């Protein structure tokens, strides 16, 4: 066996890369390949922020390969067709790739397998590349997946993770395999002004800094909106510039309550993937329907637009939505508050919010985004599906000094806490002087509407 193709997807790294290691162990020459899949573009997932971050990651990956004597081959088009073209050009015997969980990924993988086998080639799909634990590796006695996180986490914590792999020293790429020019974020429009940079080198630096200085305070401060005490590693996990297996190992070695709390969040990521792997329809349909008759773009256009623009009149919600627009990222507590407000206080279909998030989030993926939205809308795996987060009390609790609101809603920078979270309590002349809207809905009105819709009057 002389040549293998390694198809990179959401695993844009050289450290701890099982498909690459398997290919190098079995063949003398390897073609590292990334295909800009037009099917992903047509599905609407190629948002500018993710394309910009992807461009950074591909350039970084190519640089790492060149340091080892190789290079990245880039193609665009139908993924199956492009992989088969490269296989023919390189006269490769097999293709290695990482497993994924979405319905689209499964269909694409099966198409590729059939096309390769028809030509006498083989496809090897590797687990635990984009997850720490394979979906389905732990299951309850009565089902094919866990529908509640706590029992899942209990078994997940007891499972043995594979050892992390080191990066390759040398990579030989055969001659004659052509590549497109690598993309750059410079030519993209619609990219958030404060979008972070991507790539494995930067991701690994962020991990080292996080484990050295940040993780110890994570348990106590992860909900501190102004403190920004989260890892900000989610974009790197989404694009696979960091290995979730390696990250769990390193966090556990760091030890302490903060590291334990951080590992729990990594387990949530795996939890959502095992749900989606078992129930792929949950990407667009209620996991547990409540027979909601949601308000939609047609029936709640003005409310939805105010939410998107960060002009709802509720400062903590507006701050979160403005952070999303500027950074292409949002603090997790902000995501919960923004989602609760849209789905429950405004009673708008969660899919409207999920689409908006996917249009901006650099870490937006089907499993985490859709299932977190369903969790907050009460149609997913939340064991308290009718909980509603009050943006005023949440703002006072998680932004007690108003610093987060002051940063993202500068119209309110003159107001001190707790008034900054309730600007409608100002005297009328002072209130009129603010360039800030009145609340688009009263909280009691929104709560009553939601409870009636769900058949609950309490």
Buried (B, 14 or more C-beta within 10 A) or exposed (E): EEBBBBBBBBBBBBBBBBBBBBBBEBBEBBBBBBBBBBBBEEEEBBBBBBBBBBBBBBBBBBBBBEEBEBBBBBBBBBBBBBBBBBBEBBEBBBBBBBBBBBBBBBEBBEBBBEBBEEEEBBBBBBBBBBBBBBBBBBBEEEEEBBBEBEEBBEBBBEEEBBEBBEBBEEBBBBEEBEBEEBBEBEEBEEBBEEBBBBBBBBBBEBBEEBBEEBBBBBBEBBBBBBBEBBBBBBBBBBBBBBBBBBBBBBBEEBEBEBBBBBBBBBBBBBBBBBBBBBBBEBBEEBBEEBEBEBBEEEEBEEBBEBBBEBBBBBBBBBBBBBBBBBBBBBBBBBBBBBBBBBBBBBBBBBBBBBBBBBBBBBBBBBBBBBBBBBBBBBBBBBEEBBEBBBBBEBBBBBBBEBBBBBBBBEBBEEBEBBBBBBBBEBEEEEEEEBEBBEBBBEBEEBBEBBBEBBEEEE
